[in-house]
Amino acid sequence: MELRAVQGPGGLTIAKVASWAPVSEQLLPEGFRFGVATAGFQIEGGFNGPGEPANNWSMWEASGRVEPSGMAIGFWDRYEEQLDRVAAMGCDSFRLSVEWARVEPEEGKIDETAIDHYRAILAACRERGLEPLVTLHHFTHPSWLGETFWLRPDSPLRFSGWVDLIVGRIADLCDSWVTINEINALAMGSYLFGIFPPGRLGCIGEMAAAMEHMVTAHVKAYEVVHGHQSHATVGTNTACVSVFELDRVINELLTARSQGVDREGLGAWLSERRRRWYDRLPAPGKAESLIRSAVEAVFHRRLGSPTSPAVEAVYSSSYDLTLDVVQLDYYDPVASHHIRYPGHRSAGGRVLRPARMLWDDVVDPQGLVTYSMANAVDRVPVWVVENGLCNRVKRGRSYPRGDGWDRPRYIKENLAAVVAAIRSGVPLGAYFHWTLADNYEWGSYEPRFGLLGVDRERGCRLKELDSMGQDSAGAYGSLIASLRRGDTSVLD
């Protein structure tokens, strides 16, 4: 028997179907990667304090608007110990970011010591059999660029200069890249929901402008990386979102030219692609339909316009295709799920914000199959570069999730979805769990995603179990070993 995605009355489901070929010969494609994903600002420590490099979160930390990031999990000084943990699980890849603010803390002043340290980290990855996947911008940039950097018309050019600098210094140690992490989530967090600097609410026009500049920046960065490395694998990951303009439109723009779409016909083509996208997803409720309509009205005029800077970048590039791999971050993609009434119940008490907290995200492993299939592009591999479960820890107290999910079950069922997607023809070549250890989740240490728990009350020590008391690292390692042997019985 094998796991496969099948179409039923309620949409795609994971089912066992008959298989005549030995499972071990077809379970995972050659070169499939298992890894964990991290981000520099969330794990390194040493940002935004006195005498430390400052990024675009520094003013929020200084004013008390968010919890200080402090030492995070101390990866900058303890990277060897933590990479040993990754290798011990049986992973063969590690996702990390190189932080622009650390390398260029003042405009034009490059910290060569920081570059050497990043080179040491990358070398340590390779010594442990971990293929690095390097993110060049993971939600942060130097404070001297300002909080509204991505609204500036010159932001793509400034970013490509950073990419040229750092890729030129570390390309001998890495050839897999993420240009900008979650263009869609960064724009939404900054200008729609107000949870990232500069903290603006409901500014859909500014959100669209920021996305436009980031897509342009990705194209320029793609060209720069391939100028250094012709064999590089370059992508930009999107957070899976049910709204076309907040997710799929990015990859449609980056692949349109390679599919024979001319600039004048782009708007009509995007309209057809929108229809096809929604046909693949479950039917929306009223709230979801309203969200889709509101966003479409603004975005179609910008990103679908032949005069858009992003469209100009795509059609003037020396490359027909500026995406070597489709990179997906899969959590809870349904936009309407994230809106809640103020005062709703949550783990550890009521929440006044009109939004669902991360530890209440709806868990839907079968949706990973749906979004992997919907995002697939002809002849372009697909990687899941983030996927993880959140729980809450407040002042040292761990709260169980309201839905009863734990991390070992979550990993098992999402890896079952990965296998089902592969069985169904998706060229899925990597899975990265978010994350190694409980880290700084953008303003707070309450959300916990780690395979390993962190005792922040007693010296920020990494623990063997996760923050819910489960051996999630052991569970992930066991699943990796079994799936590499071709044994799917562990997913039952």
N, C-alpha and C positions, 0 to 999 in steps of 0.2 A: 504494500500500500504506500501511497505518497500523499503529501500535503499539497493542495492546489486551491487557488481561488476560483470559486464557481459562482455563477449568477443565480440567485434565488429570488423569491418574491420580495424580500426585504433588501435586496442589493447584493454586493459581493460578500461571500462568507468563505471561511477557511474550512475545507472538507477533506476527508480521506477518500481517495479514488484509487482504482486499480492501476498498478504499474507493472509492466513486463520486463523492464530493465533493472539490473541491480541498483539499489538505492545508492550505494557507495560510489557508483560511477557518475552520478548525475546530481548529487545533492548540492554542492557548491561549485561555482565556476573556478577555473584555475586562477590562482593569485588572489582569491577572496581575502579581504583583510578584516580582522577583528581588532578593535582598539577602544580607547577611552578618549573623550574630548575634554579639553580644558581651555581656559583663556588667561592670558598673562595677568591682567588687572585683578582677576578673581582668585588667583592662586599664589602669585609671586610675593606679595607684600612689599612694603617700602615705597608707596606712592602717597603723595599729597600731604606728607608731614614736613616739619621743619628740615630744610636742607635736602629734601627728597624730590625726585622728578614729579612734576604736577601735570595732571591731565584735565580733561574737560569736566571731571567730577569734583575738582578741588574746591570750588566755591561752595558747592552743596555740602561737602564734608565740613568745611570751615564754619559754615553758618549753622550747622546742626540740622539741616534739612534731611540728611541721611546719616546713618551710622558710619563712623570712620572705617575705612577698609583695613587700616593697621597692617599687621603682618600677614593677613589672609591665612594661608596654610604654610607659609614659609618656604614655598617651592624654590625661590631664588637661591636660598642658601642650602636647602635640603633636597635638591633635585635628584641626586643619585639614589638616596634612600627611597624616594617616591617612585622613581622609574623602576627600581627593583621590584616594587609592589605591582607595577603594571606588567612587567615581564613574567612575574610569578603566576599571574592569572592565565598565561598562555597567549596574551595579546601579541600581535606582530606589528602594531602601528600605534602611534601616539599623536594626538592633535594638540597643538599649542599655538600661542600667538607670540609674535615679536612686537614689543610695545614701542611705538613711535616716540612716546613721551620719555621713555628711558634712554633711547638712543640719541634723541635730539632734544634735550631738556630746555635749551634756549635756541631761538631761531639761528640757524647757521652754525651752531656749536655741536659737533658730533662727539659723543662719549665713546671713544674707541675701546675703553675697558668694558663697557656694556656689550658692545658687539662681540668682543672676545668671549665674554661670559655666555652669550647666546650660542656662539660656536661650540663652546664646551658642552652645553646642554644638548645640542644636536648631535655632537660626537658621542655623548653618553647614550643617547637613544640608539644610535647605530651599533654601539658596542653590545647592547642588550637585544639586538635583533628587532628593534622597533623602527619601522619606517616613519619618518616624521611627515605630518601634514601641517604645514605652517599657514596660519592666518595672518594677513598683513594689516588688517584693521578689524579689531573685535570690540566695537562700540566705543573705542576711546581714541583720542588724539591729543597732542600737546595742548596745554591750557593757553599757550600764546597764540593759538589759532582761533580761540574764542568758542563759545558754546554753540553759535549758529554757523559754524564752519561750512556745513553742507548746504546752506542757502546761498553761499557765495558762488558766482559764476566761475571764479578761478579755482574752486576746490578740486575739480578733476585734475587740473594741471599740477597743483601743489601735491596732490596725493601721488600722482605718477612719478614725481621727483623723489618722494620717499621710497616708493617701490624700487626705483632704479638704484638708489643708494643701498638699500638693505639686501636686495636680491643679488646685487653684484658682490656683496661680502659673504653670503652664505650659500650661494647656489651649488657649491661643490658638496654640500652636506644635505641638500634637500631638493627634490624635483616635483613635489606635489604641493599645491597651493590653493588657499582660499583668499581671494582678493579682499572682499569686504563681507564680514559676517552679517547675515540677515538684514540685507538692505531694507526689506519691508518692515521688519520689527523695529529697526533703529528709527526709521522715519515715523512709524506709528507711535512709538514710545516717546519720541521727542516733540511731536507736533499734534498728535491726536489725543493721546491719553495723559500726557504731561508727567510721565514717570521717569524720563531721562532728561538731562539738561538739553535745551533750556526750559523744559517743563511747560510747554504751551498746550492748551486744551482746545480740541475741536477745530484746529487750523488745517482743514483738509487741503487748501491750496498750497500752504507751505509744506505739508507732508508730501504732496505730489512733486513740488519743486525739488525737495531734498532727494526723493527717489530718482528723479530725472538726473540730477547731478551725480548720484552714486552709480547709476547704471553707466553713465558716461565715463566715470572714473574707473569702473571695472574694465570697460573696453580699452582704455588707455593703459591700464595696468597689465591686461592680457598681452598687449603688444610689447610692453617693456619686458615682461617675464620671458616671453618667447624670443625676444632679442638676445637675452642672456642664455637661454636654454631652449633649443629647438625641440627637445624631447619632453618638455615640461607638461604636466597635467594641471590645468588651471580651471577653476570654477568659482562661482559665488553661490553660497548656500542661501536658500530661502526657508523661512519658517512656514510650514504648511498652513495655509489659511484658505477657508472655503470661498472667499471673495476673489474673483478672477483678477481684478486690478490690484489686489493687495498680495498677490502671490504669482500666479502663473504668467501674468503679462511680462514679467521680467525675463523669463527664459524664452518667451515667444519673441520678444524684441531681439534677443541675442542670437536666435536661430533663424529668424525670418529670412534673412538674405540668403542663407545657405539652402533654404527650401524654395528658392526661386521667386520670392515675393519682392516686387519692386517698391520703391518708396511711395509712389502715388497710390498703389493698391494696398498699402499697409493697413489703413483704417478699416477697410472692408474685410480684409483677411483677419484682423484682430476680432472683429465682430463675430465672424464665423467660428474662430477659435474659442471665443467666450461661450458661444452656444454649445460647442462640443464639450467644453470643460464642465458646464453645469449639467449636461446630459449624463456625465460619468459620476456625478456626486448624488447623494440622497436628496430627495425633494425637500425644498426649504419650507420652514414655517413662516408666519407673518413677520416676525422680527428679523429673521434672516433675509427675507425678500426686501424689506425696507433698507437694511444695511447695504445690500448689493446695489440697489437702485441709487442710493445717495452717493456712494463712492463712484459708481460708473459715470454719473453726470459730470464730475470734475475730471476724473482721470482720462476719460476717452478724448477729451479736448486737448490734453497735454501730451501724454505719452504716445498717443496714436497719431499725433499731428506730424506731417512731413517736415515741419520747421522745428520740431523738438530737438534740443541739443543731444539727447540720447539717440534719437533716430539718425541725426547727422553723424554721430560718432560711429554707429553701426555701419552706415552706408559709405562712409569715407575711409573705413579701416582697410588696411592691406590684407586682412583676413576675412574670408567669407563667413566663417564661423568663429565666434569669440567665446566659446564654451566647450571645454574638452570633456567635462563631466557634469552631469546634473547632480547637485548636492542638496539633500533634503534634511531639514530638522523637523522631526515629527513628535508632537506632543498632543494637544487638543486643538484640532484645526477649525472647528466650527465657530465662526465669529460670534454668533448670538449666544453661545454658551458662556461667554466671558462678561456678559452684562447681568448684574443681579440687583435686587432692590437693596437700598441702604439699610443696614441693621440685620442683614441675613445671618443665619447661624453658620459657624465655621469651626474648624478645629481650634479649641482654646478660647472660644467666645464669639461674640457677635462682631460683625465687620460693618463699619459705617460707610466705607467706600462703595459706590455702585458698580462694583466689579468683583468677579470671582477670583479668589486667591489661588496662587499656584498649587497649593496643597489640596485644592478642591477640583482641579482640572478633571474633566471627564476622561476616563480611560477607555480607549477603543482600539485594541490591537488590530482588528480587522480593517480599520481605517487606514492603517499603514499599507496594506495591500492596495486599497483603492487609490490612495495618493501616489504610491509608487507607479502604478499602472497609468494614472492620469498624467503624471509628469514625464513619462518616458518620451524621449525624442529619438527618431530613427538614427541608429548607428552611434549613439552617444551613451556611454555607461551611466549608471545611477549609483550613487553612494548615499547611504543614510549616515550623516556625519554628526547628528545629535538625536538622542532618544532617551528619555529618562523619566523617573517618577519622583515627585516632591512630597515631603512631609514636613511638619512644622516642629521646631524646637525653640522654646521661648524661655530665657533665663535658666537654661540647663534642663528644662522639662520637655520631654518628647511627647507629642500628641499623636495618637493613631489617626489615620485617615478615616474620614466618615464613611467611605465606601468599602473599607476593609481590605483594600489592596495592600500588598507588601512588595518589596523590590524583587525578590527571587521569582515570584509569580509573574510580575510585570515583564522581567527580562525574558523568561521562558515563552510567554505568549507573544511577545513582540518578535522574538527570533523565529517562532512558528510562522508569523506573518512574513518575515523575510524569506523563509524557505518556500512558503506558498507563492509569493511574488515571483521568485526565481522559477518555480515550477510552471508558472503561468506565462513565462516568456520575458519577464522584465530583466534586462541585463544588469542586475544588481551585484555590485562588486565589493561592497564594504559596509560594515556596521560599526559605528562608534557609540558607545554608551556615554551619556552625560550623567555623572562625571566621576572622576576618580575618588575624590574626598569632598566632604561638605565645605563649600567655599563661600566667597562673597557674592551674593546674588543681587547685585545692582542696588545697593543702598541698605542691605540688611543681611544679617546672618541667620534669620529665622527660617527661610526656606532651605531645606536640606535635600540635595540630590545625590549625595555621595555613595559609592559602593562601600567606602570606608567612612565611619563616623569620625568626628573631630571633637575632642574634649577642649572646648574653648575656655572653660573655667579653670583648667589646671595646665596651663602652658601650651595650649594648642597642639595637643598630642593626637596623632592619628591612631585610631583604634582598629581592632581586627573585624569588628562587626559594624554594621551601619547604624544610623541613629534610631532605628526602630528595633535594634537588637537582633537583626538577621545577618547571616553570613552571605551577604550579597556578592562579595568578591569571589568567594568559593563557589557559589552557584553559577556565576558567570563563567568562571574558569572551567567548571565541569561541563557546562553546555558547549563551550568552545571546543574542548577536547572531543566530546561526543560527536558534534556536527562535523568536525574535520575527519572523523573516522567513518562518516556516512550513517551514523546511528540516529534516526529520528525518534526512537522510542522514548527518549528523554523529554520530548515535547508533548507526549500524551498527557 
